Amino acid sequence: MIFSRSIRAFRHVVTSLFPALPAVGLFLLTACQSEPVSYQTPVPAAPTASAPANPTTYGYPNPIDTVTNPGGATSYGVPSPTPGFGSVTALPPTPISTENSAGLRVTAKAAILVDGSGRVLFEKNANTHLPSASTQKLLLALLVTERGNLGAPVTIAEADTWAEPTVMGIKPGEVYTRDELLHAVLIRSCNDIARALGRDHSGSEAAFVANLNARARQLGMSNSYFTNSNGLPSPAGQYSTVRDLATLGLAALRNPRIREICRMQSYPFRMANGSVRMLTNTNLVLKSFPYCTGLKTGTTNAAGKCLISSASYGGKTVVAVMLGGKSPSIWQESEALLKYGLRL
């Protein structure tokens, strides 16, 4: 706690003494830094959602975004599951080898690949309890978007800033919209912003955690338990499984706003003082695989590298989840699973 307060005090001093310090310098001091870019690929970076690529650039057929909004709206304002977009247990599993003729090899502690109907195409330790780090922020995003009114203002409280090390550097009294904060938490995984959204949703961190676990049960995530809004290892006791997180991934894809944000490669976040920070997506598969549509990364010392990734092409949608991986293998192996699921 003393170390965290010292960091915040240092930022305050620097900002006070050097008000004209360039935005780049301030970004290095305060922006979210949880996912260092270490994965290199010979494939050119895929474009943002607003600027589709020339399909020949990648050597793949033209991407087709097949994720739609099937079904009627539930009480949470998201489409109901339909055949073709159901739960992970919708059909019997058809597991494949962790190392086969297709060249698939998974070194993460646990992994699963499901199609849009929830049919399991691959699984490894699918029901093992493991820390899931920031991948649980997809569940936070569901609660926030299902509540609605994303243009509503959120005034930052002191307690929101009690999160390290991955922070945006928001300060008490600053005001942002829910939608702005939602972009930051999904694209750059900022822990202080997760606390702000949780408190705004439920009134306190403790109340939000109760709602988080209740929503997980409603989704069918029976082997998951969360103790905070952001996925950090304190308070202790958090766990999930790749099977449960695949269920969460499918639910996130049914939510139009989450789906839109998670596929963005960058986002210009406007701070309360008017400066703009360009946040880059922590999901490196978005840069290497043009059919990747999200979804969420996570990293802590206890959890290792974690990733819920999704892709769509030719009428097919797949979700791959990995827990307990390492970089750069988690990016490469996730892409390989997505390709396998799409038969590319």
C-alpha positions as CSV (number, residue, x, y, z in Angstrom):
1,M,0.0,0.0,0.0
2,I,2.9,2.4,0.9
3,F,4.5,1.6,-2.5
4,S,1.2,2.3,-4.4
5,R,0.7,5.6,-2.6
6,S,4.3,6.6,-3.3
7,I,3.7,6.0,-7.0
8,R,0.6,8.2,-7.0
9,A,2.4,10.9,-5.0
10,F,5.3,10.8,-7.5
11,R,2.9,11.2,-10.5
12,H,1.2,14.1,-8.7
13,V,4.5,15.9,-8.1
14,V,5.7,15.4,-11.7
15,T,2.4,16.7,-13.0
16,S,2.5,19.8,-10.8
17,L,6.1,20.7,-11.5
18,F,6.0,20.1,-15.2
19,P,2.5,21.0,-16.5
20,A,3.8,21.2,-20.0
21,L,5.4,17.8,-19.9
22,P,4.5,16.2,-23.3
23,A,1.7,13.7,-23.3
24,V,4.0,10.9,-24.4
25,G,6.0,11.4,-21.2
26,L,3.0,11.3,-19.0
27,F,1.7,8.3,-20.8
28,L,4.9,6.4,-19.9
29,L,4.3,7.3,-16.2
30,T,0.7,6.4,-15.9
31,A,-0.7,4.4,-18.8
32,C,-1.7,0.8,-18.6
33,Q,1.4,-1.4,-19.1
34,S,0.3,-4.9,-18.3
35,E,0.9,-6.5,-21.7
36,P,4.4,-5.8,-23.2
37,V,4.5,-6.3,-26.9
38,S,6.9,-9.2,-27.5
39,Y,5.1,-11.3,-30.1
40,Q,6.6,-10.9,-33.6
41,T,4.9,-12.2,-36.7
42,P,5.8,-11.9,-40.4
43,V,2.2,-11.2,-41.2
44,P,1.4,-7.5,-41.5
45,A,-0.7,-6.0,-38.7
46,A,-4.5,-6.3,-39.3
47,P,-6.4,-3.0,-39.6
48,T,-8.8,-1.6,-37.1
49,A,-12.5,-2.3,-37.4
50,S,-13.0,1.1,-39.0
51,A,-10.5,0.4,-41.8
52,P,-10.8,-3.1,-43.3
53,A,-7.8,-4.6,-45.0
54,N,-7.3,-5.6,-48.5
55,P,-7.8,-9.4,-48.1
56,T,-4.9,-10.3,-50.4
57,T,-2.5,-8.6,-47.9
58,Y,-2.8,-11.7,-45.6
59,G,-3.1,-14.5,-48.1
60,Y,-6.5,-15.3,-46.7
61,P,-9.9,-15.1,-48.3
62,N,-12.0,-12.0,-47.6
63,P,-13.1,-11.9,-43.9
64,I,-16.8,-12.2,-43.2
65,D,-18.1,-11.1,-39.9
66,T,-20.8,-13.6,-39.1
67,V,-21.5,-12.6,-35.5
68,T,-25.0,-11.3,-35.4
69,N,-27.6,-10.7,-32.8
70,P,-29.8,-13.7,-32.9
71,G,-32.8,-14.3,-30.7
72,G,-34.9,-12.0,-28.6
73,A,-33.5,-9.7,-25.9
74,T,-33.3,-11.2,-22.3
75,S,-33.9,-9.2,-19.2
76,Y,-30.3,-8.1,-19.4
77,G,-30.8,-6.6,-22.8
78,V,-28.7,-9.1,-24.8
79,P,-29.8,-11.6,-27.3
80,S,-30.9,-15.0,-26.1
81,P,-28.9,-18.1,-27.1
82,T,-30.1,-19.8,-30.2
83,P,-29.0,-22.9,-32.0
84,G,-25.6,-21.8,-33.4
85,F,-24.8,-19.6,-30.4
86,G,-25.5,-21.6,-27.3
87,S,-23.6,-22.8,-24.2
88,V,-20.4,-24.7,-24.1
89,T,-22.3,-27.9,-23.1
90,A,-24.7,-27.7,-26.0
91,L,-23.2,-30.7,-27.8
92,P,-20.9,-33.6,-26.8
93,P,-17.2,-32.8,-27.0
94,T,-15.0,-34.0,-29.9
95,P,-11.5,-33.5,-28.5
96,I,-8.4,-33.5,-30.7
97,S,-4.9,-34.2,-29.8
98,T,-2.7,-31.5,-28.2
99,E,-0.2,-32.2,-30.9
100,N,-1.5,-33.7,-34.2
101,S,-1.1,-33.7,-37.9
102,A,-2.6,-30.3,-38.2
103,G,0.4,-28.9,-36.3
104,L,-1.5,-27.9,-33.1
105,R,0.5,-27.8,-29.9
106,V,-0.8,-26.3,-26.7
107,T,1.7,-25.6,-23.9
108,A,-0.7,-23.6,-21.6
109,K,-1.9,-25.3,-18.4
110,A,-5.4,-25.4,-19.7
111,A,-7.1,-24.7,-23.1
112,I,-10.4,-25.1,-24.9
113,L,-11.7,-24.4,-28.4
114,V,-15.5,-24.2,-29.0
115,D,-17.6,-23.3,-32.0
116,G,-20.5,-20.9,-32.0
117,S,-22.9,-23.6,-30.9
118,G,-20.8,-24.5,-27.9
119,R,-19.4,-27.8,-29.4
120,V,-16.0,-28.5,-28.0
121,L,-13.4,-29.0,-30.7
122,F,-10.4,-29.2,-28.4
123,E,-9.9,-29.4,-24.6
124,K,-7.0,-29.7,-22.2
125,N,-7.7,-29.6,-18.5
126,A,-11.0,-27.9,-19.3
127,N,-12.4,-28.1,-15.8
128,T,-9.2,-27.4,-13.8
129,H,-9.5,-24.5,-11.4
130,L,-6.9,-21.8,-12.3
131,P,-6.5,-18.0,-11.8
132,S,-8.0,-16.2,-14.8
133,A,-6.5,-12.7,-14.3
134,S,-8.1,-9.9,-16.3
135,T,-10.1,-12.2,-18.6
136,Q,-12.9,-11.9,-16.0
137,K,-13.2,-8.2,-17.1
138,L,-15.5,-9.5,-19.9
139,L,-17.9,-10.4,-17.1
140,L,-17.6,-6.9,-15.7
141,A,-18.3,-5.5,-19.2
142,L,-21.4,-7.6,-19.4
143,L,-22.8,-6.2,-16.2
144,V,-22.0,-2.6,-17.3
145,T,-23.5,-2.9,-20.8
146,E,-26.5,-4.8,-19.6
147,R,-27.3,-2.0,-17.2
148,G,-27.3,0.4,-20.1
149,N,-27.0,4.2,-20.2
150,L,-23.4,4.1,-21.3
151,G,-23.3,7.8,-21.8
152,A,-23.9,8.4,-18.1
153,P,-21.1,10.2,-16.2
154,V,-18.9,8.4,-13.7
155,T,-17.1,10.5,-11.1
156,I,-13.9,8.9,-9.9
157,A,-13.6,8.2,-6.2
158,E,-10.4,7.8,-4.1
159,A,-11.0,4.1,-3.7
160,D,-11.1,3.6,-7.4
161,T,-7.4,4.5,-7.6
162,W,-6.3,1.8,-5.2
163,A,-5.1,-0.6,-7.9
164,E,-1.7,-1.4,-9.2
165,P,0.2,-2.0,-11.3
166,T,-1.9,-1.7,-14.4
167,V,-3.6,1.7,-14.1
168,M,-4.7,4.6,-16.3
169,G,-3.9,7.1,-13.6
170,I,-7.4,8.5,-13.2
171,K,-7.8,10.9,-10.2
172,P,-10.5,11.5,-7.6
173,G,-13.1,14.0,-8.8
174,E,-12.4,13.4,-12.6
175,V,-15.5,12.6,-14.7
176,Y,-15.7,10.1,-17.6
177,T,-18.6,8.4,-19.3
178,R,-19.2,4.7,-18.7
179,D,-18.5,4.0,-22.4
180,E,-15.1,5.7,-22.2
181,L,-14.2,3.7,-19.2
182,L,-15.5,0.5,-20.8
183,H,-13.2,1.0,-23.8
184,A,-10.2,1.4,-21.5
185,V,-10.9,-1.6,-19.4
186,L,-11.5,-3.9,-22.4
187,I,-8.8,-2.6,-24.7
188,R,-6.0,-1.9,-22.2
189,S,-7.2,-3.7,-19.1
190,C,-6.7,-0.9,-16.6
191,N,-7.4,-2.1,-13.1
192,D,-8.3,1.3,-11.6
193,I,-10.9,1.8,-14.3
194,A,-12.3,-1.7,-13.5
195,R,-12.8,-0.6,-9.9
196,A,-14.5,2.6,-11.0
197,L,-16.9,0.8,-13.2
198,G,-17.7,-1.8,-10.5
199,R,-18.4,0.8,-7.9
200,D,-20.5,2.8,-10.3
201,H,-22.5,-0.3,-11.1
202,S,-23.2,-1.6,-7.6
203,G,-22.2,1.2,-5.1
204,S,-19.1,-0.5,-3.7
205,E,-16.5,-3.1,-4.7
206,A,-18.0,-5.7,-2.3
207,A,-21.5,-5.3,-3.7
208,F,-20.2,-5.5,-7.3
209,V,-18.3,-8.7,-6.5
210,A,-21.6,-10.3,-5.3
211,N,-23.3,-9.2,-8.5
212,L,-20.3,-10.5,-10.6
213,N,-20.6,-14.0,-9.1
214,A,-24.4,-14.0,-9.4
215,R,-24.2,-13.1,-13.1
216,A,-21.6,-15.9,-13.6
217,R,-24.0,-18.4,-12.1
218,Q,-26.8,-17.2,-14.4
219,L,-24.5,-17.7,-17.4
220,G,-23.8,-21.3,-16.3
221,M,-20.2,-20.6,-15.0
222,S,-20.6,-23.1,-12.1
223,N,-16.8,-23.6,-11.6
224,S,-15.8,-19.9,-11.2
225,Y,-15.5,-17.6,-8.2
226,F,-14.3,-14.0,-8.2
227,T,-13.2,-11.8,-5.3
228,N,-12.7,-8.4,-7.0
229,S,-13.6,-6.4,-10.1
230,N,-10.3,-6.6,-12.0
231,G,-8.7,-10.0,-11.7
232,L,-5.8,-9.2,-9.4
233,P,-4.8,-12.0,-7.0
234,S,-5.9,-10.1,-3.9
235,P,-8.2,-10.8,-2.1
236,A,-7.2,-14.5,-2.6
237,G,-9.5,-17.2,-3.7
238,Q,-10.3,-16.3,-7.3
239,Y,-10.5,-19.1,-9.9
240,S,-12.2,-20.2,-13.1
241,T,-11.9,-22.8,-15.8
242,V,-11.4,-22.6,-19.5
243,R,-14.8,-24.2,-20.0
244,D,-16.5,-21.5,-18.0
245,L,-14.5,-18.7,-19.7
246,A,-15.6,-20.1,-23.1
247,T,-19.2,-19.7,-21.9
248,L,-18.3,-16.1,-21.0
249,G,-16.7,-15.6,-24.4
250,L,-19.8,-16.7,-26.2
251,A,-22.0,-14.4,-24.0
252,A,-19.6,-11.5,-24.8
253,L,-19.9,-12.1,-28.5
254,R,-23.7,-11.9,-28.2
255,N,-23.4,-8.4,-26.8
256,P,-23.1,-5.9,-29.6
257,R,-21.2,-3.2,-27.7
258,I,-18.6,-5.6,-26.2
259,R,-18.1,-7.3,-29.5
260,E,-17.5,-3.9,-31.2
261,I,-15.0,-2.7,-28.6
262,C,-13.0,-6.0,-28.2
263,R,-12.1,-6.0,-31.9
264,M,-10.6,-2.5,-31.9
265,Q,-6.8,-2.4,-32.1
266,S,-6.6,1.1,-30.5
267,Y,-8.7,3.8,-28.8
268,P,-8.0,7.5,-28.2
269,F,-8.8,7.9,-24.5
270,R,-9.4,11.6,-23.5
271,M,-8.2,12.4,-20.0
272,A,-10.1,14.8,-17.8
273,N,-7.4,17.5,-18.4
274,G,-8.0,17.3,-22.2
275,S,-4.9,15.3,-23.2
276,V,-5.5,12.2,-25.3
277,R,-3.8,8.8,-24.8
278,M,-3.8,6.3,-27.5
279,L,-4.5,2.9,-26.0
280,T,-3.4,-0.2,-27.9
281,N,-5.2,-3.5,-27.6
282,T,-3.3,-6.0,-25.4
283,N,-4.6,-8.9,-27.7
284,L,-1.8,-9.4,-30.1
285,V,-3.7,-12.0,-32.1
286,L,-5.7,-9.1,-33.5
287,K,-2.6,-7.9,-35.2
288,S,-1.6,-11.2,-36.8
289,F,-4.9,-12.9,-37.7
290,P,-7.4,-10.9,-39.8
291,Y,-10.4,-13.0,-38.7
292,C,-9.8,-12.4,-35.0
293,T,-12.7,-10.6,-33.3
294,G,-11.4,-10.3,-29.7
295,L,-11.7,-10.9,-26.9
296,K,-9.7,-10.4,-23.7
297,T,-6.2,-10.9,-22.3
298,G,-5.0,-11.3,-18.7
299,T,-1.7,-11.5,-17.0
300,T,-0.5,-11.9,-13.4
301,N,2.5,-13.6,-11.8
302,A,0.1,-16.3,-10.4
303,A,-2.0,-16.8,-13.5
304,G,0.7,-16.4,-16.2
305,K,-0.6,-15.4,-19.7
306,C,-4.3,-15.8,-20.2
307,L,-6.4,-15.2,-23.3
308,I,-10.0,-15.5,-24.5
309,S,-9.8,-15.1,-28.3
310,S,-12.5,-15.4,-30.9
311,A,-12.7,-15.4,-34.7
312,S,-15.3,-15.5,-37.5
313,Y,-15.1,-16.5,-41.1
314,G,-17.4,-18.1,-43.7
315,G,-20.4,-18.5,-41.4
316,K,-18.3,-20.0,-38.6
317,T,-17.5,-18.5,-35.2
318,V,-15.0,-20.0,-32.7
319,V,-13.8,-19.1,-29.2
320,A,-10.4,-20.3,-27.8
321,V,-9.4,-20.0,-24.2
322,M,-6.0,-20.5,-22.7
323,L,-4.9,-20.2,-19.0
324,G,-1.5,-20.4,-17.6
325,G,0.4,-19.8,-20.8
326,K,3.6,-17.9,-21.7
327,S,4.5,-15.2,-24.3
328,P,4.9,-15.5,-27.2
329,S,3.5,-19.1,-27.4
330,I,0.1,-18.1,-26.1
331,W,-0.4,-15.8,-29.1
332,Q,0.9,-18.3,-31.6
333,E,-1.1,-21.3,-30.1
334,S,-4.3,-19.3,-29.8
335,E,-4.1,-18.3,-33.5
336,A,-3.4,-21.9,-34.4
337,L,-6.5,-23.1,-32.5
338,L,-8.7,-20.4,-34.2
339,K,-7.4,-21.4,-37.6
340,Y,-8.2,-25.0,-36.8
341,G,-11.7,-24.2,-35.7
342,L,-12.4,-22.2,-38.9
343,R,-10.7,-24.9,-41.0
344,L,-8.2,-22.4,-42.5
